[in-house]
Amino acid sequence: MSTEREAILIRLLRAIALSEGEFALLLARCNSLEIRDRLMAELRSHLNSGLFVWNATPALGVVNLVDVLEDAPEGTQAACVTGLESSPDLNDILAIANNAREEFRKRLAFPVVVWVTDEVEGKLRRRSPDLASWAAPPFVFALDRTALQGILERETADVLEWAFLPDGKPGVAPELMGAWQECQRSGVTLSPELEARVLLAFGMEAGSDEKAREALERCLVLVETGDLAAAVRYRLGLWWERHGKLNRAEFLDCCDRAKEYLQGAWAEDAGRHPNVGLALGGVLLGLALTEGGVAEMLHSPPKSPNSGGLLDGSSAGGSERWGAVATFADHLDVLPGFACGLRAEVALTRQDFATARWEAERALQTDDRDRTGLYLLGLGRSLLGLDRAKEAITPLEQAKAIVLPEVDPDLHIRVLRALHGAYTAAKDYRQAFAVKCDRAAVETQYGFRAFMGAGRLRPQRRVGALGEAATEEIAASGRQSDIDALVERVKRNDCRLTVVHGPSGVGKSSLIQAGLVPALRKVIHQSRSVVPVVIEQYEDWQMELVQKLQATFSIRQLEKSHSSLHSPPSPPILGGSDPQSPPELGDLGGERKAVMLPDLLAHLHANDRHNLITVLIFDQFEEFFFKHPDVPGRRQFYDFLRETLNVPYVWVFLSLREDYVHYLLECDRLANLTLINNDILNKNVRYYLGNFSQERAKAVIRELTEKSPYRLEEGLIDRWVADLAAEWGEVRPIELQVVGAQMVQGEEKVLTSAAYEALGERPKQALVERWLTEVVRDCGQENEELAQRVLFALTEEPEKRPVKTKTELVREVNLLTPVLSIEEREQAIQGDLDYVLSVPIGAGLAFELPATPEASYQLIHDYLVPPIRQQ
């Protein structure tokens, strides 16, 4: 060890000794993990068993540092936190630590040494400024020039091997990052090639971030030709392709940029790599598929069931872009299977289905298994073009199973489009509609649709991401202020019960599922983590709630046990092995109902003892009243609610439609909720979720379309919002979504004021009627008359949408049929009524109201009544 580092280590040991018996925050900065490990070994030799070490591995996820450090054994003189530089959840860990700052002094009686790199220290001061203010200047263990250059050479020696792989190198080693940051701070000069290799590594690691593009472009300034330059151009081509997929409005421009870089890489000897050929061929194909409009192949419905080459919106004929695909395929000797696949795509655009089938089958016979989904799609589309729809279904279903949406949503959507056409041509309307719903869900989930229609908002995913993304789509939906307000209520003891109410279609369930729940999971209040538990089924709500509480408790305990490396794995926590845990719910038989309330309360008390805040969210709570129409059945819930509100750190949300809020009045009479003075409908308890103002609606439209393939004229937005608000002065979110979906995702796009005016005197109604026609068509040709009659039966004059059972619908549909005899009347309904009822529900046009003895059906909004009756 150098003399300088030894002196700094002695100073660190002295600081630890001076803080013995009380909390102190000490920062030790070292940009070399190898040297840090040596320093840690020295600390262990001085402190022996008095040193407790906690290492933040990527698998641990988000943790509360106070919790994990509190597990230090008795006699601990100091604790060291290491590995923060490798945690993907560092920002959240630091934010939680900042919120829990006072808890460090209350619960820890020893100094804590946090090992940081330059980057980690910067994030600590930004994300956890209050906690960082307690730390003295860091103990800096610097590296000399020779050591820095040696680290950079070693860590980038294999960068070219990784650069030509699609995923690049899986992350930049903290050692490399730290050495580079120290070079930057100390002004060490590197050779152009070494600096370019470092920047290439950072460009691969940053992925689609703007920092990646900047690093790669700096590389090309340093090295313009040769193997390294070919690798950089390949990475830049991938960056622009991905950027276009994440920003659909810029798709064509981005793909053109990607093509330029990839062609530059392909021109170099080192660039004649199969992966460069795959990327360039994919970009050329993507550009050709967009011929005639931006991302048209993803949004336009099939022109006809047997149109083959037009099934994904491709332009017929030999365009310049398709000519480029054909030329490239003819020179793609390194990838014979992919070349056949590209030629099949070209043949499909020319409606040469026999050639397309032959090329697709040739591609499937090669050993190119990674692109089997593309080749199966080509085979299925060629069979469909040859009027062999039933045969086309098999390869298309295989392609659907192979091509995962989280890996390649573009191709997955193309497969679903072709599969929908195949099922429609085969007159299997039930499967066709299921595929159509699946496609709509994928397009919405991965940001291909600006408007989702009448469905429930879900957290979106990004291309290539296996997990759910942040709830940025909730902010774009205009509900972020409501999320913030509801989260704030969880921090207030006078808001232990909240009744969220609003009209049907205002977005209550979307707000809860895609907004409130993800937001609550990030909250730390009074050093407690928040555990949201959502209930949507009410047939046996007690059992479901106990099971969800058990699962949540198990996960939290497992996370905590894995976060303490000094402890052996914890035994199973359910079943009474942990005295602090709730009892496991076993087979209670006939006594289950009698002991359910104590079981539930035991779980809630256990969460309290484990430093958790439990938030119970009962979504679509109006269904509870359908499932439990008698007072005794409801009393069990009211008793539970009363006892729950007496448990510390438990909050309850009831979310229901405003026309069922009055049902809660009996709770005041039966439950004796003293916490809210037996006034469940008090304005301090209720939270109203209303419609949008006109200005908010305009902002929502702009935000929703910002990253979509389409842009709406400002004049169109003004006129459209005025139409939406004409009746109430406000904009209903569901109507905005339904009409918006028809404008940008229908057969004929409405993107300009002129196109909107061309719809007639009542454009909004015309778009709604277009949607109704599409729903009827999805029921299948044989069921169209039945579907029209069912929709008509769900309406009444003047502009009413009654609730009707299936039995009532059967009777009324019969009454609409001009027959005389009983026998003729019994035979009047032609088609599959169960399927016809499922299509409007799946399309978001109607909803089912579970009830006893049979379910009822209702349209989603009154404004649908006039166009249905007119049609």
Secondary structure, 3 states (H helix, E strand, C coil): CCHHHHHHHHHHHHHHHHCCCCCEEEEEECCCHHHHHHHHHHHHHHHHHHEEEEECCHHHCCCCHHHHHHCCCCCCCEEEEECHHHCCCHHHHHHHHHHCHHHHHHHCCCEEEEEECHHHHHHHHHHCHHHHCCCCCCEECCCCHHHHHHHHHHHCCCHHHHHCCCCCCCCCCHHHHHHHHHHHHHCCCCCHHHHHHHHHHHHHHHCCCHHHHHHHHHHHHHCCCCHHHHHHHHHHHHHHHHHHHHCHHHHHHHHHHHHHHHHHHHHCCCCCCHHHHHHHHHHHHHHHHCCCCCCHHHHCCCCCCCCHHHCCCCCCCCCHHHHHHHHHHHCCCCCHHHHHHHHHHHHHHCCCHHHHHHHHHHHHHCCCHHHHHHHHHHHHHHHHHCCCHHHHHHHHHHHHHHCCCCCCHHHHHHHHHHHHHHHHHCCCHHHHHHHHHHHHHHHHHCCCCCCCCCCCCCCCCCCCCCCCCCCHHHHHCCCHHHHHHHHHHCCCHHHCEEEEEECCCCCHHHHHHHHHHHHHCCCEECCEEEEEEEECCCCCHHHHHHHHHHHHHHHHHHHHHHCCCCCCCCCCCCCCCCCCCCCCCCCCHHHHHHHHHHHHHHHHHHHHHCCEEEEEEECCCHHHHHHCCCHHHHHHHHHHHHHHCCCCCEEEEEEEEHHHHHHHHHHHHHHCCHHHCCCCCCCCCEEECCCECHHHHHHHHHHHHCCCCCCCCHHHHHHHHHHHCCCCCCECHHHHHHHHHHHHHCCCCCCCHHHHHCCCCCHHHHHHHHHHHHHHHHCCHHHHHHHHHHHHHCCECCCECCCEEHHHHHHHHHHCCCCCCHHHHHCCCCCCHHHHHHHHHHCCCEEEECCCCCCEEEECCHHHHHHHHHC
